[in-house]
Amino acid sequence: MAHGRVRVGGLQVSKILFNFVNQEVVPGTNINPFSFWTGFQTILTEFAPVNRTLLKKRDELQASIDEW
């Protein structure tokens, strides 16, 4: 079931997630939705490479366990 995506800055976000964040999460927090998505993109940019490295290490450890 394709719900489509919305481009927010350099991100492509599910419309469902985009609407949820903008309509349910952000209101009442004094955070501008644009600021939220900009900050989220910054976090993803910073930590995605670290996460990929950790996932690779996890796969290597699991392969060692499986061989044992």
N, CA, C and O atoms as CSV, one atom per row, in Angstrom:
chain,resi,resn,atom,element,x,y,z
A,1,MET,N,N,0.845,-1.164,0.000
A,1,MET,CA,C,0.000,0.000,0.000
A,1,MET,C,C,0.900,1.241,0.000
A,1,MET,O,O,1.556,1.529,1.001
A,2,ALA,N,N,0.933,1.952,-1.085
A,2,ALA,CA,C,1.789,3.126,-1.207
A,2,ALA,C,C,1.036,4.362,-0.726
A,2,ALA,O,O,-0.044,4.683,-1.223
A,3,HIS,N,N,1.617,5.036,0.231
A,3,HIS,CA,C,1.011,6.264,0.744
A,3,HIS,C,C,1.777,7.488,0.280
A,3,HIS,O,O,1.379,8.620,0.557
A,4,GLY,N,N,2.851,7.265,-0.409
A,4,GLY,CA,C,3.621,8.371,-0.932
A,4,GLY,C,C,4.597,8.946,0.070
A,4,GLY,O,O,4.619,8.590,1.248
A,5,ARG,N,N,5.391,9.837,-0.446
A,5,ARG,CA,C,6.434,10.470,0.361
A,5,ARG,C,C,6.378,11.975,0.150
A,5,ARG,O,O,5.884,12.473,-0.862
A,6,VAL,N,N,6.901,12.672,1.137
A,6,VAL,CA,C,6.995,14.124,1.104
A,6,VAL,C,C,8.470,14.473,1.201
A,6,VAL,O,O,9.193,13.893,2.011
A,7,ARG,N,N,8.922,15.414,0.382
A,7,ARG,CA,C,10.307,15.872,0.477
A,7,ARG,C,C,10.342,17.023,1.479
A,7,ARG,O,O,9.650,18.030,1.327
A,8,VAL,N,N,11.168,16.841,2.506
A,8,VAL,CA,C,11.357,17.865,3.536
A,8,VAL,C,C,12.853,18.119,3.609
A,8,VAL,O,O,13.604,17.299,4.137
A,9,GLY,N,N,13.283,19.251,3.079
A,9,GLY,CA,C,14.718,19.502,3.000
A,9,GLY,C,C,15.348,18.421,2.144
A,9,GLY,O,O,14.939,18.220,1.000
A,10,GLY,N,N,16.331,17.726,2.678
A,10,GLY,CA,C,16.992,16.649,1.949
A,10,GLY,C,C,16.427,15.280,2.254
A,10,GLY,O,O,16.975,14.272,1.808
A,11,LEU,N,N,15.332,15.227,3.011
A,11,LEU,CA,C,14.741,13.943,3.391
A,11,LEU,C,C,13.531,13.626,2.530
A,11,LEU,O,O,12.845,14.522,2.038
A,12,GLN,N,N,13.284,12.342,2.358
A,12,GLN,CA,C,12.021,11.873,1.804
A,12,GLN,C,C,11.341,11.116,2.931
A,12,GLN,O,O,11.838,10.091,3.396
A,13,VAL,N,N,10.197,11.633,3.365
A,13,VAL,CA,C,9.508,11.116,4.538
A,13,VAL,C,C,8.139,10.602,4.121
A,13,VAL,O,O,7.465,11.207,3.287
A,14,SER,N,N,7.737,9.487,4.705
A,14,SER,CA,C,6.391,8.974,4.488
A,14,SER,C,C,5.377,10.069,4.817
A,14,SER,O,O,5.520,10.774,5.816
A,15,LYS,N,N,4.352,10.210,3.974
A,15,LYS,CA,C,3.309,11.203,4.243
A,15,LYS,C,C,2.652,10.947,5.590
A,15,LYS,O,O,2.301,11.883,6.308
A,16,ILE,N,N,2.490,9.676,5.928
A,16,ILE,CA,C,1.860,9.330,7.203
A,16,ILE,C,C,2.709,9.830,8.367
A,16,ILE,O,O,2.184,10.437,9.301
A,17,LEU,N,N,4.014,9.581,8.320
A,17,LEU,CA,C,4.905,10.056,9.378
A,17,LEU,C,C,4.948,11.581,9.402
A,17,LEU,O,O,4.886,12.187,10.472
A,18,PHE,N,N,5.052,12.194,8.241
A,18,PHE,CA,C,5.094,13.654,8.136
A,18,PHE,C,C,3.861,14.277,8.782
A,18,PHE,O,O,3.976,15.198,9.590
A,19,ASN,N,N,2.687,13.774,8.424
A,19,ASN,CA,C,1.447,14.311,8.984
A,19,ASN,C,C,1.354,14.053,10.484
A,19,ASN,O,O,0.924,14.930,11.233
A,20,PHE,N,N,1.750,12.867,10.930
A,20,PHE,CA,C,1.715,12.545,12.358
A,20,PHE,C,C,2.593,13.514,13.149
A,20,PHE,O,O,2.155,14.081,14.150
A,21,VAL,N,N,3.821,13.699,12.698
A,21,VAL,CA,C,4.743,14.595,13.409
A,21,VAL,C,C,4.197,16.017,13.418
A,21,VAL,O,O,4.169,16.665,14.464
A,22,ASN,N,N,3.770,16.500,12.274
A,22,ASN,CA,C,3.317,17.891,12.170
A,22,ASN,C,C,1.994,18.150,12.884
A,22,ASN,O,O,1.770,19.251,13.385
A,23,GLN,N,N,1.110,17.142,12.936
A,23,GLN,CA,C,-0.220,17.353,13.502
A,23,GLN,C,C,-0.368,16.853,14.934
A,23,GLN,O,O,-1.193,17.373,15.685
A,24,GLU,N,N,0.422,15.850,15.324
A,24,GLU,CA,C,0.249,15.248,16.645
A,24,GLU,C,C,1.437,15.453,17.584
A,24,GLU,O,O,1.249,15.594,18.792
A,25,VAL,N,N,2.640,15.471,17.052
A,25,VAL,CA,C,3.839,15.526,17.892
A,25,VAL,C,C,4.268,16.963,18.170
A,25,VAL,O,O,4.471,17.337,19.325
A,26,VAL,N,N,4.406,17.760,17.132
A,26,VAL,CA,C,4.982,19.100,17.258
A,26,VAL,C,C,4.060,20.101,17.968
A,26,VAL,O,O,4.549,20.886,18.780
A,27,PRO,N,N,2.758,20.107,17.697
A,27,PRO,CA,C,1.909,21.106,18.353
A,27,PRO,C,C,2.028,21.049,19.883
A,27,PRO,O,O,2.027,19.978,20.488
A,28,GLY,N,N,2.128,22.225,20.473
A,28,GLY,CA,C,2.234,22.318,21.921
A,28,GLY,C,C,3.649,22.221,22.447
A,28,GLY,O,O,3.862,22.290,23.657
A,29,THR,N,N,4.627,22.062,21.559
A,29,THR,CA,C,6.017,21.924,21.999
A,29,THR,C,C,6.827,23.198,21.788
A,29,THR,O,O,7.992,23.261,22.181
A,30,ASN,N,N,6.236,24.197,21.180
A,30,ASN,CA,C,6.953,25.427,20.819
A,30,ASN,C,C,8.090,25.162,19.840
A,30,ASN,O,O,9.039,25.941,19.758
A,31,ILE,N,N,7.990,24.063,19.101
A,31,ILE,CA,C,8.965,23.742,18.056
A,31,ILE,C,C,8.283,23.949,16.712
A,31,ILE,O,O,7.194,23.427,16.474
A,32,ASN,N,N,8.913,24.696,15.853
A,32,ASN,CA,C,8.418,24.907,14.510
A,32,ASN,C,C,8.615,23.608,13.729
A,32,ASN,O,O,9.691,23.015,13.809
A,33,PRO,N,N,7.606,23.142,12.972
A,33,PRO,CA,C,7.776,21.897,12.210
A,33,PRO,C,C,9.009,21.912,11.308
A,33,PRO,O,O,9.698,20.898,11.195
A,34,PHE,N,N,9.297,23.041,10.667
A,34,PHE,CA,C,10.484,23.125,9.818
A,34,PHE,C,C,11.742,22.895,10.647
A,34,PHE,O,O,12.661,22.201,10.210
A,35,SER,N,N,11.784,23.475,11.838
A,35,SER,CA,C,12.939,23.285,12.725
A,35,SER,C,C,13.071,21.829,13.148
A,35,SER,O,O,14.181,21.305,13.242
A,36,PHE,N,N,11.940,21.173,13.403
A,36,PHE,CA,C,11.984,19.758,13.770
A,36,PHE,C,C,12.628,18.943,12.656
A,36,PHE,O,O,13.557,18.173,12.901
A,37,TRP,N,N,12.133,19.113,11.431
A,37,TRP,CA,C,12.637,18.306,10.318
A,37,TRP,C,C,14.092,18.637,9.997
A,37,TRP,O,O,14.859,17.750,9.621
A,38,THR,N,N,14.478,19.898,10.142
A,38,THR,CA,C,15.878,20.281,9.932
A,38,THR,C,C,16.771,19.607,10.970
A,38,THR,O,O,17.829,19.074,10.636
A,39,GLY,N,N,16.339,19.634,12.225
A,39,GLY,CA,C,17.099,18.977,13.285
A,39,GLY,C,C,17.162,17.479,13.099
A,39,GLY,O,O,18.200,16.860,13.334
A,40,PHE,N,N,16.052,16.891,12.677
A,40,PHE,CA,C,16.002,15.448,12.439
A,40,PHE,C,C,16.976,15.062,11.333
A,40,PHE,O,O,17.685,14.062,11.442
A,41,GLN,N,N,17.006,15.858,10.271
A,41,GLN,CA,C,17.943,15.591,9.177
A,41,GLN,C,C,19.386,15.691,9.666
A,41,GLN,O,O,20.228,14.882,9.277
A,42,THR,N,N,19.673,16.662,10.501
A,42,THR,CA,C,21.021,16.817,11.052
A,42,THR,C,C,21.421,15.585,11.856
A,42,THR,O,O,22.542,15.091,11.731
A,43,ILE,N,N,20.502,15.094,12.680
A,43,ILE,CA,C,20.770,13.895,13.486
A,43,ILE,C,C,21.011,12.691,12.585
A,43,ILE,O,O,21.958,11.934,12.797
A,44,LEU,N,N,20.155,12.514,11.580
A,44,LEU,CA,C,20.326,11.380,10.663
A,44,LEU,C,C,21.661,11.450,9.937
A,44,LEU,O,O,22.355,10.443,9.795
A,45,THR,N,N,22.011,12.636,9.482
A,45,THR,CA,C,23.271,12.813,8.761
A,45,THR,C,C,24.456,12.472,9.651
A,45,THR,O,O,25.424,11.863,9.196
A,46,GLU,N,N,24.382,12.863,10.911
A,46,GLU,CA,C,25.488,12.614,11.835
A,46,GLU,C,C,25.590,11.149,12.245
A,46,GLU,O,O,26.688,10.596,12.305
A,47,PHE,N,N,24.456,10.522,12.527
A,47,PHE,CA,C,24.501,9.203,13.140
A,47,PHE,C,C,24.263,8.027,12.194
A,47,PHE,O,O,24.518,6.887,12.583
A,48,ALA,N,N,23.790,8.253,10.983
A,48,ALA,CA,C,23.557,7.144,10.050
A,48,ALA,C,C,24.835,6.362,9.759
A,48,ALA,O,O,24.790,5.132,9.755
A,49,PRO,N,N,25.973,7.017,9.515
A,49,PRO,CA,C,27.203,6.248,9.275
A,49,PRO,C,C,27.620,5.417,10.493
A,49,PRO,O,O,28.084,4.286,10.349
A,50,VAL,N,N,27.453,5.980,11.683
A,50,VAL,CA,C,27.779,5.245,12.911
A,50,VAL,C,C,26.869,4.035,13.036
A,50,VAL,O,O,27.321,2.943,13.381
A,51,ASN,N,N,25.589,4.229,12.755
A,51,ASN,CA,C,24.628,3.135,12.843
A,51,ASN,C,C,24.964,2.028,11.850
A,51,ASN,O,O,24.893,0.847,12.192
A,52,ARG,N,N,25.332,2.399,10.619
A,52,ARG,CA,C,25.706,1.387,9.625
A,52,ARG,C,C,26.905,0.575,10.107
A,52,ARG,O,O,26.936,-0.644,9.938
A,53,THR,N,N,27.888,1.241,10.704
A,53,THR,CA,C,29.072,0.555,11.225
A,53,THR,C,C,28.683,-0.412,12.335
A,53,THR,O,O,29.164,-1.544,12.372
A,54,LEU,N,N,27.823,0.027,13.230
A,54,LEU,CA,C,27.385,-0.837,14.326
A,54,LEU,C,C,26.587,-2.036,13.818
A,54,LEU,O,O,26.746,-3.147,14.322
A,55,LEU,N,N,25.734,-1.814,12.826
A,55,LEU,CA,C,24.966,-2.925,12.261
A,55,LEU,C,C,25.880,-3.935,11.577
A,55,LEU,O,O,25.649,-5.141,11.663
A,56,LYS,N,N,26.916,-3.448,10.898
A,56,LYS,CA,C,27.879,-4.349,10.262
A,56,LYS,C,C,28.592,-5.182,11.319
A,56,LYS,O,O,28.760,-6.390,11.149
A,57,LYS,N,N,29.011,-4.548,12.404
A,57,LYS,CA,C,29.685,-5.256,13.489
A,57,LYS,C,C,28.752,-6.293,14.110
A,57,LYS,O,O,29.176,-7.405,14.424
A,58,ARG,N,N,27.492,-5.930,14.285
A,58,ARG,CA,C,26.512,-6.875,14.821
A,58,ARG,C,C,26.396,-8.095,13.919
A,58,ARG,O,O,26.361,-9.227,14.403
A,59,ASP,N,N,26.337,-7.872,12.615
A,59,ASP,CA,C,26.250,-8.986,11.672
A,59,ASP,C,C,27.483,-9.879,11.754
A,59,ASP,O,O,27.376,-11.102,11.676
A,60,GLU,N,N,28.661,-9.261,11.913
A,60,GLU,CA,C,29.897,-10.042,12.038
A,60,GLU,C,C,29.889,-10.876,13.315
A,60,GLU,O,O,30.272,-12.045,13.301
A,61,LEU,N,N,29.454,-10.276,14.408
A,61,LEU,CA,C,29.377,-11.012,15.672
A,61,LEU,C,C,28.371,-12.158,15.580
A,61,LEU,O,O,28.628,-13.258,16.068
A,62,GLN,N,N,27.236,-11.895,14.955
A,62,GLN,CA,C,26.227,-12.940,14.816
A,62,GLN,C,C,26.745,-14.073,13.946
A,62,GLN,O,O,26.482,-15.240,14.235
A,63,ALA,N,N,27.476,-13.751,12.886
A,63,ALA,CA,C,28.054,-14.789,12.024
A,63,ALA,C,C,29.045,-15.633,12.814
A,63,ALA,O,O,29.091,-16.851,12.641
A,64,SER,N,N,29.834,-15.008,13.674
A,64,SER,CA,C,30.779,-15.762,14.512
A,64,SER,C,C,30.043,-16.685,15.468
A,64,SER,O,O,30.450,-17.829,15.671
A,65,ILE,N,N,28.973,-16.196,16.049
A,65,ILE,CA,C,28.166,-17.025,16.952
A,65,ILE,C,C,27.564,-18.192,16.187
A,65,ILE,O,O,27.574,-19.325,16.668
A,66,ASP,N,N,27.043,-17.920,14.999
A,66,ASP,CA,C,26.428,-18.976,14.190
A,66,ASP,C,C,27.438,-20.050,13.805
A,66,ASP,O,O,27.101,-21.233,13.769
A,67,GLU,N,N,28.672,-19.648,13.518
A,67,GLU,CA,C,29.716,-20.613,13.159
A,67,GLU,C,C,30.105,-21.479,14.349
A,67,GLU,O,O,30.422,-22.657,14.185
A,68,TRP,N,N,30.081,-20.912,15.520
A,68,TRP,CA,C,30.487,-21.611,16.722
A,68,TRP,C,C,29.490,-22.708,17.023
A,68,TRP,O,O,29.644,-23.430,18.008
